[in-house]
Amino acid sequence: MNLSERLELIRRNTVELVTEEDIRKVLETKKKPITYCGYETSGEVHLGHMVTVTKLMDLEKAGFHVKILLADWHAMLNRKGSKEEISAMAKLDQKQFAKLGLEDPEFVLGSDFQQTPEYVEDVLKLSIATTLNRAMRSMQEVARDFENAHVCQMIYPLMQIADIKHLKVDVAQAGIEQRKIHMLGRETMHAINYPVFGCVHTPLVNSLLGPGKKMSSSIPDSMISVRDSEEAIKKKLVKAYCPEGTVEDNPVMEIAKYVLFPRLGKLRVERPAKFGGNAEFASMQELEAAFAEKKLHPLDLKNAVAFETARVLAPVRKAFEK
């Protein structure tokens, strides 16, 4: 795969690359660059997480070594549960992420390295370089109950920036809600003697209940867990927001675009002959056009996405079978 092809693979289904030139330089100068994504260990892994995992798969194919940070201390700082609950969830999450399609990810538990004197010193140096207002703004899209934010939630972004240094990251990958933290990191990395890192930001998948909110493990009906049964997946998708002819802000279309097509390369729709017969879409563009022109009914789309989603998630379900 040449440089242009590697960049195209990294670029697809993203909101932005910060900056593409920075990422190009990493690819040109490093034999095995490092990318990472961090996940709070605070709830069910769901299809929203799979958007970032799918992008990590692209980065892996483009030659990166992938690290997955199981961010247990970040979950505690964001007040997502007790230490015991978060520790148990970290073990569960690793088992789930291991079956989502990455070839050779390296799992790192945050609390395993975030207690060292060197790490703590870097967090303190970052606190000197960061105004309180800047730290608060960086957490607007991430913090729980932001209107009543605690001091611990201001430490969160500084630790996330320090993580990048201590994990030796060249390119950070995350959903677009992490952008403000990454931009703060790019501006303050000099304070901890680490070069500016590149960023790959992916879109957020809308809640199954409708646009305006993202999938969340705290609202079970809003998301599909990677451990859901085939029956549960179909039941949730049949009820999902999917207005006829509407492509934008449609969670069913987003699942097809950001999870299924990158993995499968196509989507097969099975339907009775009187409704047009079976159809196969070789690209997301074809699927979007057919749906926008109302040549594909929402229920037929939902059934196809449910079937393929269940198939993609089969390795996770198998890992949890007794």
Backbone bond lengths (Angstrom), bond angles and torsions (degrees), N, CA, C in turn:
res aa  C-N    CA-C-N  psi(-1)  N-CA   C-N-CA  omega(-1)  CA-C   N-CA-C  phi
1 M - - - 1.458 - - 1.535 108.88 -
2 N 1.339 117.37 123.17 1.455 119.53 -178.82 1.531 110.94 -81.38
3 L 1.331 116.27 175.29 1.463 121.14 -175.10 1.516 112.04 -60.39
4 S 1.314 117.06 -42.23 1.464 121.23 -179.75 1.529 111.39 -61.88
5 E 1.331 116.23 -42.44 1.466 120.80 179.35 1.520 111.46 -67.05
6 R 1.324 116.62 -37.33 1.477 120.45 178.60 1.528 110.32 -65.36
7 L 1.324 116.58 -42.74 1.466 120.31 178.65 1.520 111.60 -65.67
8 E 1.314 117.17 -39.42 1.463 120.51 178.54 1.515 111.24 -63.57
9 L 1.317 117.08 -39.05 1.456 121.63 177.89 1.527 110.16 -64.67
10 I 1.326 116.82 -42.44 1.464 120.89 178.82 1.526 110.88 -66.92
11 R 1.303 116.73 -35.63 1.468 122.99 -174.22 1.533 112.97 -73.28
12 R 1.315 118.59 -30.37 1.469 119.71 -170.19 1.538 111.77 -64.56
13 N 1.305 114.80 142.79 1.476 122.99 177.48 1.524 113.24 56.50
14 T 1.336 116.07 35.22 1.459 119.59 176.25 1.525 110.04 -114.08
15 V 1.328 115.80 159.85 1.454 120.86 172.17 1.520 109.28 -83.50
16 E 1.336 116.38 -39.64 1.456 120.57 -179.31 1.522 111.17 -164.97
17 L 1.322 115.45 157.22 1.458 123.78 167.35 1.529 106.67 -115.19
18 V 1.319 117.21 131.20 1.470 121.20 -178.15 1.527 108.58 -123.61
19 T 1.297 115.23 105.01 1.444 126.96 -23.28 1.526 107.60 -99.52
20 E 1.334 115.59 162.47 1.462 117.25 179.21 1.528 110.85 -61.92
21 E 1.312 116.31 -33.96 1.467 120.12 179.07 1.528 110.98 -65.33
22 D 1.343 117.39 -40.37 1.465 120.75 177.11 1.522 111.01 -61.14
23 I 1.338 115.92 -42.59 1.459 120.46 -178.87 1.534 110.50 -69.33
24 R 1.320 115.77 -37.91 1.465 119.77 176.31 1.533 110.72 -59.50
25 K 1.316 116.95 -43.39 1.466 120.91 -179.63 1.525 111.51 -63.16
26 V 1.343 115.65 -38.57 1.469 119.93 177.65 1.526 109.96 -61.41
27 L 1.332 116.41 -45.69 1.460 120.65 -179.32 1.528 111.55 -64.71
28 E 1.324 116.39 -33.83 1.466 120.57 -177.90 1.523 112.98 -77.78
29 T 1.326 116.89 -27.38 1.472 119.33 -171.13 1.526 114.90 -108.34
30 K 1.332 117.73 -15.38 1.461 119.57 -176.67 1.522 110.97 -119.87
31 K 1.327 115.18 132.29 1.466 120.27 -179.20 1.516 111.25 -68.70
32 K 1.333 117.88 -42.07 1.463 121.92 -179.53 1.530 108.38 -137.54
33 P 1.338 117.02 77.72 1.466 119.50 -179.92 1.527 111.07 -66.39
34 I 1.323 115.07 163.50 1.467 121.24 -176.13 1.528 110.56 -112.96
35 T 1.306 115.80 132.74 1.453 122.58 171.40 1.516 108.58 -122.67
36 Y 1.320 115.48 159.28 1.462 118.21 177.90 1.520 110.24 -151.89
37 C 1.321 114.74 161.04 1.457 121.98 168.36 1.524 106.45 -139.86
38 G 1.320 116.60 138.58 1.462 121.11 179.52 1.514 111.26 -105.03
39 Y 1.313 115.85 142.01 1.465 121.50 -179.30 1.525 109.59 -130.56
40 E 1.327 116.26 122.23 1.457 119.57 172.89 1.524 108.75 -61.28
41 T 1.307 116.57 132.53 1.470 120.56 -179.64 1.533 107.91 -91.64
42 S 1.341 113.53 76.57 1.462 117.87 -171.28 1.518 114.59 -136.61
43 G 1.317 118.21 4.83 1.461 119.03 -179.24 1.509 110.79 -178.08
44 E 1.320 116.24 -177.40 1.458 121.51 -178.83 1.524 112.11 -61.02
45 V 1.316 116.86 137.37 1.454 121.55 169.72 1.527 107.13 -72.42
46 H 1.315 116.49 131.00 1.472 119.53 -174.42 1.527 110.91 -135.33
47 L 1.340 116.68 -176.37 1.462 120.33 -174.89 1.523 112.52 -63.87
48 G 1.337 117.71 -26.03 1.457 119.54 174.12 1.512 111.29 -59.71
49 H 1.335 116.75 -41.92 1.461 120.95 176.64 1.531 111.24 -66.00
50 M 1.319 115.97 -30.46 1.464 119.03 -176.73 1.520 113.00 -68.56
51 V 1.332 117.81 -19.65 1.463 119.86 174.66 1.527 109.37 -64.06
52 T 1.335 116.84 -45.37 1.463 119.75 178.84 1.528 111.33 -71.58
53 V 1.321 117.57 -37.03 1.471 119.80 177.36 1.528 110.30 -63.00
54 T 1.339 116.67 -40.82 1.459 120.45 179.32 1.525 110.59 -63.55
55 K 1.338 116.52 -37.55 1.465 119.11 176.40 1.526 110.81 -69.27
56 L 1.326 118.07 -36.12 1.468 120.43 174.22 1.529 110.44 -60.54
57 M 1.330 116.71 -35.54 1.462 120.40 176.45 1.530 110.35 -62.25
58 D 1.343 116.30 -40.69 1.465 120.31 176.85 1.521 110.55 -62.68
59 L 1.326 116.38 -44.57 1.462 120.75 179.59 1.532 111.14 -63.95
60 E 1.319 116.06 -37.37 1.466 120.46 177.44 1.529 110.29 -62.99
61 K 1.338 116.22 -44.06 1.466 120.36 178.15 1.522 111.37 -65.01
62 A 1.337 115.95 -28.72 1.469 120.84 -179.94 1.523 112.27 -81.60
63 G 1.347 117.37 1.01 1.452 120.55 173.30 1.512 116.40 108.91
64 F 1.331 118.26 6.17 1.458 121.01 -179.82 1.531 111.68 -87.10
65 H 1.316 114.85 148.45 1.459 121.20 165.81 1.524 107.19 -86.51
66 V 1.327 116.96 128.38 1.462 122.19 -173.69 1.526 111.02 -100.22
67 K 1.332 115.20 127.59 1.457 121.40 171.37 1.522 109.04 -113.78
68 I 1.328 115.70 134.85 1.461 121.57 174.95 1.517 107.84 -111.63
69 L 1.324 115.19 117.63 1.461 120.55 178.64 1.519 109.47 -89.47
70 L 1.321 116.07 117.22 1.467 121.57 173.05 1.529 105.81 -86.67
71 A 1.325 115.14 97.19 1.460 122.05 -165.09 1.532 111.58 -86.05
72 D 1.319 115.43 74.34 1.464 119.63 -176.42 1.529 112.12 -70.70
73 W 1.315 117.60 -41.80 1.463 119.03 179.55 1.528 111.30 -70.21
74 H 1.317 116.84 -33.56 1.467 119.06 175.27 1.531 110.48 -62.85
75 A 1.326 116.21 -39.32 1.467 119.26 177.81 1.522 110.84 -62.02
76 M 1.336 116.62 -39.30 1.464 119.51 178.48 1.528 111.23 -68.14
77 L 1.331 116.64 -41.53 1.457 120.26 178.60 1.526 111.71 -63.49
78 N 1.317 116.38 -29.86 1.464 121.30 178.67 1.529 111.51 -91.27
79 R 1.340 115.67 10.53 1.467 123.48 173.40 1.533 112.31 58.46
80 K 1.354 114.51 50.73 1.456 120.25 -177.29 1.525 113.83 -100.77
81 G 1.320 118.07 7.12 1.459 119.46 178.63 1.515 111.68 151.10
82 S 1.335 115.03 176.58 1.459 120.30 178.08 1.529 109.79 -75.82
83 K 1.323 116.17 166.13 1.456 121.42 179.12 1.523 110.75 -59.45
84 E 1.326 116.48 -40.69 1.465 121.59 -179.08 1.527 111.20 -67.32
85 E 1.323 116.64 -43.16 1.468 120.81 179.64 1.527 110.85 -63.88
86 I 1.308 116.18 -43.69 1.464 120.94 -177.74 1.526 110.97 -68.90
87 S 1.332 117.24 -37.25 1.465 121.11 177.81 1.532 110.66 -64.02
88 A 1.319 116.32 -43.03 1.470 120.36 178.70 1.524 110.60 -64.66
89 M 1.336 116.64 -39.02 1.455 120.55 -179.63 1.524 111.16 -67.82
90 A 1.333 117.50 -33.36 1.466 120.82 178.79 1.531 111.08 -60.65
91 K 1.321 116.18 -42.39 1.466 120.21 178.78 1.524 110.83 -66.01
92 L 1.322 115.61 -40.38 1.465 120.68 179.01 1.528 110.59 -65.77
93 D 1.330 116.35 -44.32 1.460 120.80 -178.44 1.519 112.04 -61.88
94 Q 1.330 117.17 -41.71 1.460 119.41 -179.75 1.527 110.87 -60.76
95 K 1.304 116.24 -40.24 1.467 120.76 179.41 1.528 110.56 -63.49
96 Q 1.338 116.63 -35.78 1.460 120.37 179.70 1.522 111.82 -75.63
97 F 1.337 117.06 -48.36 1.463 120.26 -179.22 1.525 111.83 -60.71
98 A 1.318 117.28 -31.28 1.468 121.39 -178.60 1.524 112.80 -64.19
99 K 1.331 117.15 -18.31 1.464 121.06 -175.95 1.533 113.15 -109.34
100 L 1.325 117.59 14.79 1.464 120.13 -173.82 1.531 114.47 -99.08
101 G 1.340 117.15 10.65 1.457 118.86 169.90 1.511 116.89 116.30
102 L 1.327 118.91 -10.61 1.457 120.33 176.74 1.523 110.09 -72.94
103 E 1.330 116.72 144.13 1.459 120.28 -176.42 1.528 112.86 -79.63
104 D 1.335 116.47 -46.07 1.465 118.73 -174.02 1.534 111.28 -147.34
105 P 1.330 117.73 61.38 1.465 119.06 -179.98 1.529 111.78 -74.68
106 E 1.311 115.59 149.29 1.461 121.56 173.45 1.521 107.90 -104.32
107 F 1.332 116.48 121.33 1.459 120.91 -179.82 1.522 109.78 -93.97
108 V 1.325 115.45 133.14 1.461 121.07 -179.87 1.528 108.31 -129.61
109 L 1.325 116.26 126.57 1.466 121.13 176.75 1.529 108.36 -87.94
110 G 1.318 115.91 127.02 1.455 119.96 -175.25 1.514 113.98 -53.71
111 S 1.313 117.23 -47.00 1.463 120.90 -176.35 1.521 113.30 -66.71
112 D 1.336 117.75 -10.63 1.465 120.03 178.09 1.523 112.84 -75.03
113 F 1.345 117.73 -21.19 1.472 118.73 -179.29 1.526 113.52 -129.43
114 Q 1.326 117.79 -8.62 1.464 119.86 -173.44 1.538 113.67 -85.05
115 Q 1.332 116.77 7.56 1.458 120.41 178.43 1.527 112.91 -106.68
116 T 1.318 117.57 -1.31 1.458 119.94 -176.98 1.534 110.44 -72.05
117 P 1.328 117.13 150.82 1.475 120.02 178.41 1.528 112.61 -57.16
118 E 1.332 116.89 -37.62 1.460 120.50 -178.65 1.528 111.34 -64.57
119 Y 1.324 115.09 -41.11 1.468 119.89 -179.99 1.529 110.44 -66.69
120 V 1.323 116.73 -47.74 1.469 121.06 -179.64 1.526 110.33 -60.26
121 E 1.335 116.52 -40.20 1.460 119.80 178.30 1.527 111.12 -61.21
122 D 1.339 116.72 -40.71 1.464 119.76 179.12 1.533 111.39 -65.12
123 V 1.327 117.26 -40.14 1.468 119.93 177.58 1.525 110.27 -61.60
124 L 1.323 117.18 -40.77 1.471 121.06 178.91 1.532 110.78 -66.19
125 K 1.316 117.67 -40.61 1.468 120.77 177.63 1.531 110.35 -62.89
126 L 1.316 116.45 -40.29 1.464 120.35 178.02 1.530 111.14 -65.28
127 S 1.332 116.51 -35.08 1.470 119.81 178.81 1.525 110.79 -65.48
128 I 1.328 117.30 -33.20 1.471 121.58 177.25 1.533 110.23 -68.94
129 A 1.323 116.42 -33.90 1.470 121.61 -175.95 1.529 113.49 -86.39
130 T 1.337 117.96 -4.06 1.464 121.79 -172.41 1.522 111.12 -122.23
131 T 1.323 117.27 129.23 1.459 120.13 175.44 1.520 109.60 -75.39
132 L 1.319 116.40 155.84 1.465 120.64 178.51 1.522 110.42 -61.80
133 N 1.314 116.38 -40.11 1.455 120.09 179.46 1.523 111.42 -61.80
134 R 1.338 116.26 -41.05 1.471 120.41 -179.92 1.518 110.83 -67.01
135 A 1.321 117.26 -39.98 1.466 120.58 178.45 1.522 110.41 -64.21
136 M 1.329 116.85 -41.54 1.469 120.37 -179.79 1.524 111.08 -65.43
137 R 1.322 116.70 -43.09 1.471 119.25 179.98 1.524 111.28 -63.58
138 S 1.321 116.88 -33.92 1.464 119.72 -178.29 1.523 111.94 -67.18
139 M 1.335 116.60 -21.56 1.469 121.10 -176.22 1.524 114.14 -99.63
140 Q 1.327 117.82 2.83 1.465 120.50 -173.38 1.525 113.43 -57.36
141 E 1.330 116.84 -37.32 1.466 120.48 -176.05 1.525 112.74 -91.61
142 V 1.325 116.61 -4.05 1.464 120.49 -170.85 1.527 112.84 -116.57
143 A 1.337 116.90 -36.04 1.459 120.97 -170.36 1.517 113.07 -71.38
144 R 1.307 115.06 142.96 1.463 121.55 171.98 1.529 108.86 -78.85
145 D 1.344 117.02 135.33 1.466 122.47 177.27 1.525 110.44 50.46
146 F 1.335 115.24 57.15 1.462 120.86 -172.85 1.525 112.54 -61.43
147 E 1.326 117.34 -29.94 1.464 119.83 -179.42 1.526 111.71 -63.65
148 N 1.326 116.31 -23.31 1.466 121.42 177.68 1.525 110.01 -120.16
149 A 1.317 115.46 45.13 1.465 121.14 -174.71 1.525 112.06 -60.49
150 H 1.329 114.90 141.98 1.459 122.11 176.89 1.526 109.64 -99.74
151 V 1.318 117.09 161.58 1.466 121.87 179.43 1.524 110.81 -57.42
152 C 1.332 116.86 -36.42 1.466 120.17 -179.59 1.528 111.88 -56.69
153 Q 1.330 116.68 -31.78 1.459 120.16 -178.70 1.530 112.31 -75.76
154 M 1.331 117.63 -13.83 1.461 121.18 173.41 1.531 110.63 -85.30
155 I 1.336 116.06 -23.78 1.469 119.98 175.53 1.528 110.13 -73.23
156 Y 1.315 116.19 -30.51 1.468 123.93 -176.72 1.534 112.75 -48.52
157 P 1.356 119.34 -56.27 1.471 117.58 -177.13 1.522 113.48 -64.92
158 L 1.339 117.07 -31.69 1.466 119.96 179.21 1.525 110.05 -66.60
159 M 1.326 116.64 -39.23 1.463 120.02 176.02 1.525 110.85 -66.59
160 Q 1.322 116.64 -38.61 1.460 119.12 -179.97 1.523 110.76 -62.99
161 I 1.320 116.67 -36.82 1.468 121.13 177.07 1.528 110.19 -68.92
162 A 1.329 116.44 -43.96 1.470 119.92 177.82 1.525 111.29 -62.85
163 D 1.329 117.46 -34.98 1.465 121.10 177.35 1.519 111.15 -54.07
164 I 1.324 115.93 -42.17 1.467 120.95 -176.23 1.525 110.37 -59.81
165 K 1.331 116.67 -41.47 1.470 119.90 177.40 1.521 110.80 -67.59
166 H 1.319 117.46 -48.65 1.462 120.50 -171.41 1.532 112.65 -75.53
167 L 1.319 116.96 -16.09 1.468 121.01 172.63 1.534 110.73 -95.35
168 K 1.341 116.06 0.12 1.472 123.07 177.71 1.528 112.05 58.91
169 V 1.318 115.18 43.64 1.466 122.58 -174.47 1.527 111.29 -80.23
170 D 1.335 115.20 136.73 1.466 121.89 173.13 1.523 111.42 -97.03
171 V 1.331 116.04 -37.52 1.465 121.80 -179.33 1.522 108.49 -136.31
172 A 1.340 116.25 121.90 1.465 121.28 177.11 1.523 109.31 -91.48
173 Q 1.318 116.21 137.49 1.462 121.02 179.99 1.516 108.94 -121.20
174 A 1.340 116.69 137.04 1.468 120.34 -178.46 1.515 109.55 -168.37
175 G 1.328 115.21 169.75 1.452 120.71 170.76 1.517 109.91 -67.91
176 I 1.317 116.86 160.54 1.456 122.15 -174.93 1.529 112.61 -63.34
177 E 1.335 117.79 -17.76 1.467 119.80 178.48 1.530 112.24 -67.41
178 Q 1.332 116.80 -15.90 1.461 121.37 179.56 1.531 112.83 -90.24
179 R 1.318 117.57 1.19 1.460 121.37 -172.25 1.535 113.06 -57.22
180 K 1.331 117.01 -45.58 1.468 119.62 -175.75 1.527 111.46 -64.13
181 I 1.322 117.03 -35.58 1.464 119.55 176.96 1.529 109.93 -67.34
182 H 1.326 116.68 -43.11 1.460 119.98 179.29 1.527 111.82 -63.29
183 M 1.328 116.82 -39.47 1.466 119.47 179.58 1.535 110.51 -66.56
184 L 1.324 116.29 -38.65 1.459 119.76 174.54 1.529 110.13 -60.98
185 G 1.330 116.27 -40.86 1.461 120.77 178.71 1.522 112.49 -63.63
186 R 1.314 117.15 -43.00 1.467 120.20 179.66 1.532 111.00 -63.01
187 E 1.335 115.58 -30.53 1.469 119.89 -178.80 1.529 112.89 -81.80
188 T 1.330 117.43 -22.53 1.472 119.87 -172.39 1.525 114.32 -115.79
189 M 1.331 118.17 0.11 1.460 120.30 -178.22 1.527 112.92 -57.18
190 H 1.339 115.67 -28.82 1.464 119.34 179.51 1.531 111.49 -59.43
191 A 1.337 116.79 -28.52 1.470 120.81 -177.45 1.520 112.04 -67.24
192 I 1.343 116.81 -22.01 1.464 119.76 -179.93 1.535 111.26 -118.60
193 N 1.329 114.66 20.45 1.474 121.27 173.80 1.525 113.18 55.48
194 Y 1.341 115.15 51.76 1.459 120.41 176.87 1.525 107.54 -134.34
195 P 1.337 117.37 140.90 1.473 118.89 -178.04 1.526 112.55 -67.80
196 V 1.311 115.39 157.28 1.468 120.88 177.57 1.523 109.28 -62.56
197 F 1.316 116.42 134.12 1.460 122.66 -177.75 1.525 110.42 -99.28
198 G 1.328 116.19 157.92 1.457 120.95 174.16 1.519 110.63 -87.45
199 C 1.328 115.86 163.36 1.469 121.18 -178.83 1.525 110.45 -134.16
200 V 1.328 115.93 141.23 1.460 123.19 172.33 1.519 106.64 -123.43
201 H 1.322 116.58 115.91 1.464 121.25 -176.27 1.525 111.06 -112.62
202 T 1.317 115.45 127.90 1.458 121.96 -178.93 1.526 110.68 -105.90
203 P 1.339 117.33 160.10 1.469 120.97 179.87 1.529 111.34 -70.84
204 L 1.318 115.31 165.42 1.454 122.11 172.69 1.528 108.61 -98.53
205 V 1.315 116.46 141.47 1.461 121.22 177.23 1.521 108.64 -86.77
206 N 1.325 115.55 131.45 1.457 120.20 179.30 1.520 111.75 -65.29
207 S 1.306 115.49 153.49 1.457 122.00 173.64 1.529 110.08 -57.27
208 L 1.326 117.02 146.10 1.463 120.66 175.01 1.519 111.44 -62.09
209 L 1.330 116.29 -19.57 1.466 120.93 -178.65 1.514 112.45 -80.52
210 G 1.338 117.32 -12.29 1.459 120.19 178.71 1.501 112.40 138.27
211 P 1.339 117.31 168.59 1.462 121.40 -176.42 1.520 112.80 -69.61
212 G 1.334 114.55 161.49 1.456 119.71 178.05 1.510 113.24 110.15
213 K 1.336 116.53 -26.52 1.459 120.89 177.31 1.522 108.88 -136.05
214 K 1.335 115.80 150.17 1.453 120.00 179.93 1.525 110.02 -88.88
215 M 1.321 115.37 166.58 1.465 120.31 173.72 1.522 109.33 -58.51
216 S 1.330 116.13 141.51 1.464 120.22 -178.99 1.512 110.07 -146.89
217 S 1.329 115.89 135.41 1.464 120.29 178.70 1.521 111.43 -67.36
218 S 1.341 117.12 -17.83 1.469 120.16 178.42 1.526 112.09 -78.60
219 I 1.348 116.82 -11.22 1.475 121.90 176.66 1.524 106.64 -125.62
220 P 1.323 118.71 88.90 1.466 122.05 -172.67 1.529 114.82 -52.47
221 D 1.331 117.80 -38.68 1.463 119.91 -178.45 1.522 112.98 -72.27
222 S 1.337 117.16 -10.05 1.465 120.59 -178.90 1.519 112.46 -85.94
223 M 1.330 117.00 -12.73 1.466 119.75 -170.01 1.516 111.52 -140.74
224 I 1.326 114.16 165.48 1.463 121.94 172.08 1.520 107.10 -113.39
225 S 1.313 116.65 116.27 1.455 121.56 176.89 1.522 109.27 -71.72
226 V 1.323 116.39 147.91 1.466 119.32 178.33 1.519 111.26 -69.78
227 R 1.332 117.34 -9.66 1.464 120.75 177.34 1.525 112.55 -100.96
228 D 1.327 117.96 0.16 1.461 120.49 -178.78 1.527 111.15 -61.56
229 S 1.313 115.63 147.01 1.463 121.13 176.53 1.528 109.67 -73.08
230 E 1.335 115.77 164.21 1.462 120.06 176.60 1.524 110.34 -57.47
231 E 1.309 116.72 -40.65 1.463 121.34 -179.82 1.523 111.10 -63.89
232 A 1.332 116.47 -42.88 1.468 120.36 -179.61 1.521 111.24 -66.75
233 I 1.333 116.39 -39.38 1.465 120.53 178.86 1.524 110.22 -61.55
234 K 1.319 116.26 -47.08 1.465 119.81 -179.47 1.517 111.13 -64.84
235 K 1.309 117.66 -41.46 1.459 121.57 -179.06 1.525 110.86 -62.15
236 K 1.331 116.90 -43.81 1.469 120.56 -179.70 1.520 111.32 -67.62
237 L 1.341 116.78 -41.03 1.456 119.04 -177.29 1.531 112.15 -72.61
238 V 1.307 117.69 -33.77 1.470 119.78 177.39 1.526 110.76 -61.52
239 K 1.329 116.32 -32.92 1.467 120.95 -179.70 1.528 113.01 -89.50
240 A 1.340 117.09 -4.95 1.464 120.62 -172.63 1.521 112.88 -68.65
241 Y 1.312 114.58 153.31 1.462 122.44 175.34 1.523 108.18 -64.05
242 C 1.343 116.82 121.55 1.466 121.14 -177.80 1.532 108.75 -162.96
243 P 1.337 117.69 69.61 1.469 120.37 -176.77 1.522 112.23 -63.99
244 E 1.294 116.66 138.88 1.465 122.32 -177.01 1.528 110.72 -56.42
245 G 1.313 115.57 130.51 1.458 121.46 175.96 1.513 115.29 79.45
246 T 1.324 118.40 -4.05 1.461 121.58 -176.65 1.525 110.95 -100.08
247 V 1.307 115.87 116.86 1.465 121.40 -178.92 1.526 111.16 -92.43
248 E 1.330 117.17 -42.70 1.464 121.64 -175.87 1.526 111.62 -69.87
249 D 1.327 115.58 141.81 1.473 122.23 177.63 1.525 112.66 56.30
250 N 1.318 116.42 29.51 1.455 122.72 -179.93 1.540 107.91 -104.18
251 P 1.332 118.74 107.92 1.465 120.21 -174.52 1.526 114.06 -61.26
252 V 1.332 117.78 -30.14 1.466 120.02 179.89 1.530 109.51 -69.10
253 M 1.327 116.13 -42.15 1.463 119.77 176.22 1.529 110.75 -65.81
254 E 1.321 117.25 -36.41 1.465 120.86 179.91 1.517 111.80 -65.60
255 I 1.310 117.28 -38.44 1.464 120.44 176.69 1.535 109.88 -62.76
256 A 1.328 115.51 -42.65 1.467 119.31 177.70 1.524 110.94 -61.55
257 K 1.333 116.60 -43.57 1.469 121.11 -174.62 1.517 113.27 -72.39
258 Y 1.323 116.79 -46.00 1.469 120.19 -169.59 1.524 114.61 -96.65
259 V 1.345 117.10 -15.67 1.463 120.08 -178.56 1.528 112.11 -117.17
260 L 1.334 117.02 -48.86 1.467 119.80 -170.92 1.526 113.66 -82.60
261 F 1.326 118.49 -52.01 1.465 119.54 -176.64 1.529 113.14 -60.54
262 P 1.347 119.43 -42.39 1.477 117.81 178.48 1.525 113.22 -61.63
263 R 1.325 116.97 -26.53 1.464 121.16 -177.80 1.525 112.24 -92.85
264 L 1.334 116.83 -37.12 1.461 121.09 -172.23 1.520 113.29 -105.52
265 G 1.319 117.35 -26.82 1.460 121.01 179.92 1.509 114.90 78.51
266 K 1.337 117.20 -2.65 1.465 120.61 -179.53 1.526 108.94 -165.41
267 L 1.325 115.61 168.59 1.460 120.98 174.72 1.524 108.62 -138.47
268 R 1.320 115.98 123.78 1.464 121.48 179.06 1.518 109.00 -100.69
269 V 1.330 114.68 130.80 1.463 121.81 178.76 1.523 108.56 -113.71
270 E 1.311 116.43 122.82 1.468 121.12 177.20 1.521 109.47 -104.07
271 R 1.332 115.73 127.48 1.463 120.95 -179.38 1.529 109.36 -153.53
272 P 1.314 118.04 156.78 1.465 121.54 -179.59 1.534 111.58 -60.21
273 A 1.324 115.13 153.49 1.467 120.68 -179.36 1.523 111.77 -58.04
274 K 1.342 116.72 -36.36 1.473 119.58 -177.88 1.532 112.47 -66.60
275 F 1.330 116.34 -14.86 1.466 120.47 177.49 1.532 111.80 -109.00
276 G 1.347 115.39 17.38 1.455 119.98 175.94 1.509 114.98 112.26
277 G 1.327 116.74 -9.65 1.454 119.71 179.47 1.518 112.98 74.28
278 N 1.322 115.00 177.98 1.467 120.19 -179.11 1.531 110.66 -64.01
279 A 1.306 114.72 150.67 1.465 120.12 178.59 1.526 109.11 -143.18
280 E 1.322 116.06 150.66 1.458 120.75 176.86 1.521 109.05 -130.20
281 F 1.313 116.04 128.32 1.457 121.90 -178.16 1.530 108.42 -106.98
282 A 1.321 115.78 122.19 1.467 121.16 -174.78 1.522 112.76 -88.35
283 S 1.317 116.88 -7.23 1.464 119.80 178.97 1.519 109.38 -152.67
284 M 1.309 115.06 159.04 1.461 119.81 176.87 1.518 110.47 -64.11
285 Q 1.322 117.08 -33.50 1.462 120.71 179.49 1.529 110.84 -61.58
286 E 1.333 116.19 -41.17 1.461 120.43 177.89 1.528 110.66 -63.59
287 L 1.322 115.81 -43.21 1.466 120.52 -179.50 1.522 110.69 -64.08
288 E 1.307 117.17 -45.42 1.468 120.94 -179.55 1.519 111.12 -62.10
289 A 1.324 116.60 -41.95 1.466 119.97 -179.45 1.524 111.35 -63.79
290 A 1.335 116.47 -44.85 1.471 120.39 -179.73 1.523 111.27 -63.53
291 F 1.327 116.50 -40.34 1.464 119.66 -178.82 1.528 110.70 -71.29
292 A 1.340 117.30 -41.49 1.461 121.02 179.70 1.526 111.52 -63.38
293 E 1.335 116.20 -33.54 1.464 120.94 179.90 1.530 112.36 -86.59
294 K 1.336 115.79 4.42 1.475 123.29 178.08 1.531 112.22 61.57
295 K 1.340 114.13 32.47 1.458 119.81 173.96 1.532 110.85 -90.90
296 L 1.324 114.84 -5.87 1.462 121.43 178.42 1.514 107.88 -131.15
297 H 1.329 116.29 121.39 1.469 121.30 -177.11 1.532 109.85 -77.02
298 P 1.335 116.87 145.22 1.465 119.46 179.25 1.526 114.49 -53.27
299 L 1.328 118.36 -39.44 1.460 119.90 -178.60 1.520 111.56 -66.72
300 D 1.338 116.72 -37.74 1.465 119.46 177.34 1.529 110.47 -65.59
301 L 1.326 116.60 -39.65 1.466 120.66 176.53 1.518 110.25 -63.39
302 K 1.314 117.20 -46.52 1.466 121.66 -178.85 1.526 111.18 -60.04
303 N 1.330 116.51 -43.51 1.469 119.76 -179.61 1.526 111.42 -63.95
304 A 1.334 116.72 -40.81 1.468 120.59 -179.85 1.528 110.58 -67.10
305 V 1.330 117.04 -43.98 1.465 121.01 -179.59 1.527 109.94 -66.37
306 A 1.330 117.09 -38.02 1.466 120.46 178.24 1.526 110.96 -63.34
307 F 1.326 116.55 -45.11 1.468 120.79 -178.72 1.531 110.87 -61.91
308 E 1.343 116.55 -47.87 1.460 119.76 -176.85 1.529 111.86 -72.20
309 T 1.317 116.94 -34.12 1.465 119.69 176.85 1.523 110.21 -63.48
310 A 1.312 116.46 -44.45 1.468 120.73 178.13 1.524 110.56 -60.98
311 R 1.326 116.66 -37.01 1.467 120.78 179.78 1.530 110.92 -68.77
312 V 1.329 116.62 -42.36 1.466 120.86 179.25 1.528 110.96 -63.95
313 L 1.334 116.37 -35.33 1.466 121.32 -176.81 1.530 113.88 -88.23
314 A 1.314 117.09 -0.39 1.472 120.74 -178.13 1.532 112.93 -55.21
315 P 1.348 120.09 -41.07 1.478 119.19 179.29 1.527 113.05 -61.02
316 V 1.327 117.73 -33.15 1.462 120.07 178.25 1.516 110.10 -68.72
317 R 1.320 116.88 -46.98 1.477 120.12 179.80 1.523 110.57 -60.32
318 K 1.330 116.02 -40.33 1.469 119.86 -179.34 1.527 110.86 -63.33
319 A 1.335 116.69 -36.79 1.475 120.77 -179.41 1.529 112.24 -64.12
320 F 1.347 115.99 -22.77 1.471 119.18 -177.18 1.527 112.27 -105.34
321 E 1.330 116.82 4.88 1.463 119.30 177.00 1.520 109.50 -71.37
322 K 1.309 116.13 141.19 1.485 120.60 179.62 1.519 110.15 -84.37
